[in-house]
Amino acid sequence: MSKGKIVDEEARERLIIWLRRRMTEFGVTPEALAAAIEHDREHPPLFHDAHGNKWDGEGEKPGWLAAAERAGVDPAFFPIRPEQN
């Protein structure tokens, strides 16, 4: 079984129902979700830390990376290699 695949069809259907409810609860439209996924594909993260925080290099530098720089850590310490995306 590959990572992230749901083999149990019933579990898949329950997940879809749960996702639809959360999207409705938070006002997320299918179009907004598709746009967010497309944005992530076009702007893959460049840096990450040990806690799973990621940054694509756009916009303001996140606090975790700015704090590391203030502590003397080179941002090159946090690169994401293509196979890690």
C-alpha positions as CSV (number, residue, x, y, z in Angstrom):
1,M,0.0,0.0,0.0
2,S,1.4,3.4,-0.9
3,K,1.6,6.2,1.6
4,G,-1.7,8.2,1.9
5,K,-3.9,5.7,0.1
6,I,-7.2,4.6,1.7
7,V,-7.9,1.0,0.8
8,D,-11.1,0.7,2.8
9,E,-13.9,2.2,0.7
10,E,-16.1,2.7,3.7
11,A,-13.3,4.7,5.5
12,R,-12.9,6.7,2.3
13,E,-16.6,7.6,2.2
14,R,-16.6,8.6,5.9
15,L,-13.6,10.8,5.3
16,I,-15.3,12.5,2.4
17,I,-18.4,13.2,4.5
18,W,-16.2,14.6,7.3
19,L,-14.3,16.8,4.9
20,R,-17.5,18.2,3.4
21,R,-18.9,19.0,6.8
22,R,-15.7,20.8,7.9
23,M,-15.6,22.7,4.6
24,T,-19.2,23.8,5.1
25,E,-18.5,24.7,8.8
26,F,-15.6,26.9,7.8
27,G,-17.1,28.3,4.6
28,V,-14.5,26.7,2.3
29,T,-15.8,26.2,-1.2
30,P,-14.6,23.5,-3.6
31,E,-13.2,26.3,-5.8
32,A,-11.3,27.9,-2.9
33,L,-9.8,24.5,-2.1
34,A,-8.8,23.8,-5.7
35,A,-7.2,27.3,-5.9
36,A,-5.2,26.6,-2.7
37,I,-4.0,23.3,-4.0
38,E,-3.0,24.9,-7.3
39,H,-1.1,27.6,-5.4
40,D,0.7,25.0,-3.4
41,R,1.7,23.2,-6.6
42,E,3.0,26.4,-8.2
43,H,4.8,27.5,-5.0
44,P,6.3,24.5,-3.3
45,P,8.0,25.1,0.1
46,L,11.7,25.9,0.0
47,F,12.4,25.6,3.8
48,H,11.2,23.5,6.7
49,D,11.9,23.0,10.3
50,A,11.8,19.9,12.6
51,H,8.2,20.7,13.6
52,G,6.9,20.5,10.0
53,N,6.6,24.2,9.5
54,K,7.2,25.1,5.8
55,W,7.8,28.3,3.9
56,D,7.8,28.9,0.1
57,G,9.9,32.0,0.2
58,E,7.0,34.3,-0.6
59,G,5.7,37.0,1.7
60,E,7.0,37.8,5.2
61,K,9.5,35.4,6.6
62,P,7.8,33.1,9.2
63,G,8.7,33.5,12.9
64,W,10.4,30.2,13.2
65,L,12.8,31.0,10.4
66,A,13.4,34.6,11.6
67,A,14.1,33.3,15.1
68,A,16.6,30.7,13.7
69,E,18.4,33.5,11.8
70,R,18.6,35.7,14.9
71,A,20.1,32.8,16.7
72,G,22.8,32.6,14.0
73,V,21.4,29.7,12.0
74,D,21.8,30.0,8.2
75,P,18.5,29.5,6.4
76,A,20.4,27.0,4.2
77,F,20.2,24.7,7.2
78,F,16.4,24.3,6.5
79,P,16.2,23.4,2.7
80,I,13.7,21.1,1.2
81,R,15.0,18.8,-1.4
82,P,12.5,18.0,-4.2
83,E,11.9,14.5,-2.9
84,Q,10.8,15.9,0.5
85,N,7.8,18.0,-0.8
